[in-house]
Each structure stands twice: as C-alpha cells, then as structure tokens.
Amino acid sequence: MLSHDVYFTLANPSDEAIAALVADCRHYLDGHDGVVFFAAGTLEPELARPVNDRAFHVALHVVFDSRASHDRYQTDPRHLEFIARNKPTWAQVRVFDSDC
C-alpha cells in the first residue's frame, strides 16, 4: 500500500476558504480506483503540543492499494481539475508519500 498525505496552507485561511477546500477534496479526490482509505479535514486546534506541526489548514489522507493506483490517480482528470480549481488558493502544499 501507499499512503499519500497532503497538508495545505491557505493564502486566505478564512473558515469559508477552509471549508471550500475540504469540500473540493471530498468531491474530486475520493472514490478513485485503488483507494482503500480516504479522509480530508482540518487542523485540530486543541492538539498544540510542542511536537505537533501546526503549519497547515487542511489535511488530505489517501491510502492506495498499490503504487500503480497512486500513479493513475496523479494523472486522473478529476485530480487535475482539483489542482486547477484550488492551486490559486494555496500558500504552501506539503506532500508526504510513504510505503505502508
């Protein structure tokens, strides 16, 4: 399996902008072939320990059954549309891919 975790920092971190990005994650990025787990959500404000990285507004977690499924997802038209619609709102994007 391959875990694809993405952390988005928004240029405008308003509640509306954060909610819109989470909604687009759920609309465009869930339900792809090979996805065994999907979640999109926001920073948990109560978890502010020194070890917590809090430099994001929206977190995306997608676990794929294989590297091949992940690679197809990267070029899927729905994924590319998500990027085109949302990229202008991002101040920073960090991607963490791991074998699991």
trRosetta pair geometry for C-beta under 8 A, 3 or more apart (Angstrom, degrees):
i j d omega theta_ij theta_ji phi_ij phi_ji
1 36 6.7 -67 -127 35 124 141
1 63 5.7 12 174 179 122 100
1 64 6.4 162 -160 82 70 50
1 65 6.0 -53 -107 -133 79 28
1 66 7.3 -64 -106 -65 38 33
1 99 7.5 124 79 -166 54 53
1 100 4.9 -46 87 75 104 84
2 63 7.2 165 83 -156 42 56
2 64 4.8 -9 59 57 93 103
2 66 6.8 23 -1 148 107 15
2 67 5.3 104 -44 -85 143 58
2 69 7.6 178 39 64 115 94
2 70 4.8 -52 84 -40 144 143
2 97 6.4 -3 -180 -169 104 95
2 98 7.3 162 -157 82 60 36
2 99 6.2 -37 -104 -104 68 50
2 100 7.0 138 -115 22 17 84
3 61 7.2 -22 -166 -161 95 85
3 62 7.6 151 -158 84 49 46
3 63 5.1 -21 -102 -103 70 82
3 64 7.9 -167 -77 21 25 71
3 96 7.7 -14 113 114 97 87
3 97 7.0 162 85 -152 57 45
3 98 4.9 -11 57 60 104 87
3 99 7.9 -145 17 -61 83 2
3 100 4.8 51 -22 -10 111 134
4 60 7.8 -27 118 117 86 99
4 61 7.7 146 82 -157 56 38
4 62 4.6 -18 64 68 104 95
4 63 7.4 -180 21 -85 71 31
4 64 6.7 43 -8 -11 112 106
4 70 6.0 154 -50 -132 129 114
4 73 7.7 -147 8 91 168 147
4 95 7.3 -23 -165 -163 79 96
4 96 7.9 150 -159 82 34 53
4 97 5.4 -3 -106 -105 66 83
5 59 7.1 -14 -168 -170 91 94
5 60 6.9 162 -154 86 43 61
5 61 5.3 0 -108 -107 82 72
5 62 7.8 -175 -74 29 42 61
5 95 7.4 145 83 -159 52 48
5 96 4.4 -18 67 65 103 100
5 97 7.6 -176 26 -75 68 37
5 98 7.7 3 8 10 108 101
6 59 7.3 155 83 -158 52 48
6 60 4.3 -2 56 55 98 110
6 93 6.4 -12 -169 -169 102 97
6 94 7.1 159 -155 82 52 49
6 95 5.2 -13 -104 -104 82 72
6 96 7.6 -170 -75 24 37 68
7 53 7.9 -11 -149 116 170 121
7 55 7.6 72 143 92 133 73
7 56 3.9 -81 179 -100 103 153
7 58 7.6 161 -155 85 46 51
7 59 5.5 -13 -105 -106 73 75
7 60 7.8 -153 -68 25 33 72
7 93 7.3 154 79 -156 51 48
7 94 4.6 -8 56 57 101 99
7 96 7.7 35 -6 -2 101 106
8 21 6.2 -142 98 170 156 150
8 56 6.1 94 62 -159 36 98
8 57 6.1 -57 99 57 81 84
8 58 4.4 -7 56 61 113 97
8 59 7.6 -159 21 -74 77 30
8 60 7.3 55 -15 -10 106 104
8 90 5.8 -91 -154 -117 97 103
8 92 7.6 157 -158 87 40 57
8 93 5.6 -9 -106 -106 68 78
9 13 7.8 -43 -171 -76 64 114
9 55 6.1 -33 -80 157 132 73
9 56 5.3 -100 -68 -116 76 51
9 57 6.0 110 -127 -1 42 91
9 90 7.0 86 70 -162 56 73
9 91 4.8 -66 111 67 96 101
9 92 4.1 18 45 51 118 95
9 93 7.5 -145 26 -67 72 39
10 13 4.8 140 71 -83 109 65
10 17 5.4 142 177 129 155 127
10 18 6.6 -128 -4 -79 152 70
10 21 6.8 -140 -80 -28 124 151
10 57 4.9 -38 5 32 102 151
10 58 7.3 66 -39 0 107 104
10 89 5.6 -23 -141 153 93 93
10 90 6.5 -73 -110 -111 48 42
10 91 6.1 65 139 1 14 97
11 89 6.0 -142 27 -173 99 45
11 90 6.8 67 -22 111 90 10
11 91 4.4 139 -75 -59 64 92
12 17 4.9 142 98 -42 94 166
12 89 6.8 -75 36 -153 93 88
13 17 6.6 -129 -133 73 17 124
13 18 6.3 38 -163 -55 64 107
13 57 5.1 -160 -129 -91 104 143
14 17 4.6 92 54 7 84 101
14 18 6.9 -151 89 -4 43 86
15 18 5.8 -57 -148 39 30 111
15 19 6.2 28 156 -18 66 109
16 19 5.8 -56 -145 39 28 109
16 20 6.2 30 155 -22 64 107
17 20 5.7 -53 -146 34 31 113
17 21 6.6 29 156 -18 64 103
17 89 6.2 -177 -165 -163 114 130
18 21 6.0 -57 -152 35 30 108
18 22 6.5 29 153 -16 65 106
18 42 5.9 51 171 -107 126 122
18 57 5.1 -117 -109 162 107 118
18 58 6.1 174 -152 -60 78 101
19 22 5.8 -54 -148 38 33 111
19 23 6.3 34 153 -20 65 107
20 23 5.7 -55 -148 37 31 113
20 24 6.4 28 155 -17 65 106
21 24 5.7 -54 -146 38 33 109
21 25 6.4 41 152 -24 65 101
21 57 7.5 81 55 104 148 112
21 58 4.9 -120 109 -37 127 166
21 86 6.1 99 -120 -141 87 130
21 89 6.7 -150 -76 102 114 144
22 25 5.6 -49 -151 30 32 116
22 26 6.6 28 153 -15 64 105
22 40 5.2 159 -148 131 71 109
22 41 6.5 46 -128 -112 124 27
22 42 6.6 -54 -69 -51 135 88
22 58 5.7 -153 -68 -130 78 121
23 26 5.8 -58 -152 39 32 109
23 27 6.1 26 153 -18 67 111
24 27 5.5 -56 -138 41 34 110
24 28 5.7 1 174 7 72 115
24 29 8.0 64 133 -5 63 100
24 82 5.9 141 156 -137 105 89
24 85 6.3 -155 -147 100 145 133
24 86 5.8 166 105 -64 157 128
25 28 6.9 -72 -131 50 16 86
25 29 5.1 -38 -167 31 58 128
25 30 7.6 72 140 -30 65 91
25 40 3.6 150 111 -124 141 162
25 58 7.0 -176 -31 167 143 131
25 60 5.3 -148 -144 -101 135 113
25 82 7.3 81 -99 -152 42 135
26 29 7.2 -40 -75 50 11 85
26 30 5.5 -1 -157 -7 50 129
26 40 5.6 -134 -56 44 77 133
27 30 7.6 52 -14 29 5 98
28 78 4.9 178 -164 170 76 91
28 79 6.8 139 151 -90 103 33
28 81 6.0 -145 -135 84 132 98
28 82 3.7 165 113 -72 152 110
28 85 7.7 178 -47 34 157 136
29 32 7.1 -44 -174 -19 46 117
29 38 7.2 166 119 -148 89 124
29 40 7.2 103 68 -56 127 134
29 60 6.7 -10 112 -155 163 133
29 62 6.6 -106 160 -70 111 137
29 78 7.3 177 -77 130 38 108
29 79 6.5 74 -105 -103 78 76
29 82 5.9 39 -53 -76 94 167
30 35 7.1 -171 -154 122 50 168
30 38 4.6 125 -118 148 88 162
30 40 7.8 -106 -52 -8 107 116
31 35 6.9 -49 -39 41 3 141
31 38 7.7 -39 -26 -17 46 165
32 35 5.0 96 63 -28 77 117
32 62 7.9 26 41 -161 121 137
32 69 7.5 133 126 177 105 95
32 72 7.6 168 173 102 118 99
32 73 4.9 76 150 -107 161 101
32 76 6.2 -145 -126 -12 124 172
32 78 7.3 -159 -82 67 102 131
32 79 7.5 24 -82 -51 145 109
33 69 6.2 -135 112 -137 77 99
33 72 6.7 -26 69 98 110 143
33 73 8.0 -154 58 -68 69 85
34 64 4.8 23 137 -157 107 91
34 65 4.7 -122 -159 30 78 98
34 66 6.2 -84 -151 35 128 82
34 68 7.5 -154 -107 91 158 76
34 69 2.5 -150 150 -141 166 142
34 70 7.4 -114 118 -38 139 48
34 72 7.1 113 14 51 140 122
34 73 7.2 -116 66 -43 118 111
35 38 5.4 20 171 -52 132 108
35 62 5.9 -63 -128 -163 107 97
35 63 7.1 102 -159 72 62 52
35 64 6.1 -49 -96 -99 48 63
35 65 7.8 -94 -44 -15 6 85
35 69 7.3 -170 -49 158 48 131
35 73 7.7 96 -63 -88 97 138
36 63 5.1 -59 65 102 91 100
36 64 6.9 119 8 -146 89 14
36 65 5.3 109 -37 -65 116 80
37 61 7.0 -34 122 127 103 100
37 62 7.2 166 90 -152 65 34
37 63 4.0 30 45 34 101 114
38 61 7.1 154 -155 91 32 68
38 62 5.4 9 -109 -110 75 75
38 63 7.8 -133 -60 27 46 69
39 59 7.9 4 112 108 95 94
39 60 7.6 167 91 -154 55 40
39 61 4.6 5 56 55 94 107
40 58 6.8 7 -175 -179 91 103
40 59 7.1 -180 -147 91 49 52
40 60 5.0 -4 -106 -108 89 72
40 61 7.4 -168 -73 25 46 66
41 58 7.3 178 99 -150 23 66
41 59 5.9 -14 65 58 69 92
42 57 6.5 -33 -141 168 86 59
42 58 6.0 -42 -100 -101 61 58
42 59 7.3 150 -114 15 11 84
43 54 6.2 78 -154 -151 135 76
43 56 6.1 158 -69 87 109 75
43 57 6.1 -73 -11 -133 112 30
43 58 7.9 -78 -25 -62 76 24
43 59 7.3 115 -69 -20 55 106
44 47 4.6 39 98 17 113 111
45 48 7.2 -4 174 -49 48 109
47 52 5.4 156 136 -101 90 155
48 52 6.0 -116 -132 58 24 142
48 54 6.6 16 -120 -68 76 146
49 52 5.0 107 54 -13 72 103
53 56 7.4 46 126 0 94 103
55 92 7.6 -21 150 78 105 144
56 59 6.2 82 122 -67 141 81
56 94 7.3 -98 -81 31 122 112
62 73 7.5 177 138 176 150 165
63 100 6.9 -63 -136 60 113 137
64 67 7.5 119 99 -82 130 19
64 69 4.2 -178 -172 91 118 116
64 70 4.4 -161 29 -58 164 83
64 73 6.9 -129 -89 -9 135 141
65 69 5.4 75 50 -2 79 153
66 69 4.8 106 57 2 79 97
66 70 7.2 -137 100 0 49 86
67 70 5.5 -54 -153 37 37 116
67 71 6.2 38 151 -22 69 106
68 71 5.7 -54 -146 35 32 112
68 72 6.6 33 155 -18 64 103
69 72 5.9 -53 -150 35 32 110
69 73 6.4 38 150 -23 64 106
70 73 5.6 -56 -153 33 31 117
70 74 6.7 38 151 -28 64 101
70 97 7.4 99 -171 -141 152 124
71 74 5.7 -45 -154 22 34 116
71 75 7.4 6 159 4 61 103
72 75 6.6 -77 -160 48 33 91
72 76 6.3 55 146 -55 70 99
73 76 5.4 -36 -144 -1 34 123
73 79 5.7 108 168 -55 67 149
74 79 6.4 -124 -141 117 18 159
75 79 7.3 54 52 63 7 127
75 80 7.1 15 -161 -47 37 116
76 79 4.5 86 65 7 90 106
76 80 6.9 -167 89 -6 45 88
77 80 5.6 -58 -142 42 34 111
77 81 6.1 38 157 -23 68 105
78 81 5.7 -52 -146 35 30 112
78 82 6.6 38 152 -23 62 101
79 82 5.6 -49 -153 30 33 115
79 83 6.7 31 150 -17 63 103
80 83 5.7 -50 -151 34 35 112
80 84 6.4 35 152 -18 66 106
81 84 5.6 -54 -145 38 34 112
81 85 6.1 31 158 -18 67 109
82 85 6.0 -61 -147 39 26 108
82 86 6.0 -13 169 10 63 121
83 86 6.6 -81 -138 51 21 89
83 87 5.4 36 174 -48 67 110
84 87 6.6 -27 -118 8 17 113
86 89 5.5 -61 -168 35 64 112
86 90 6.7 65 142 -35 84 102
87 90 5.8 -55 -153 19 41 116
90 93 5.3 -2 -175 -46 146 99
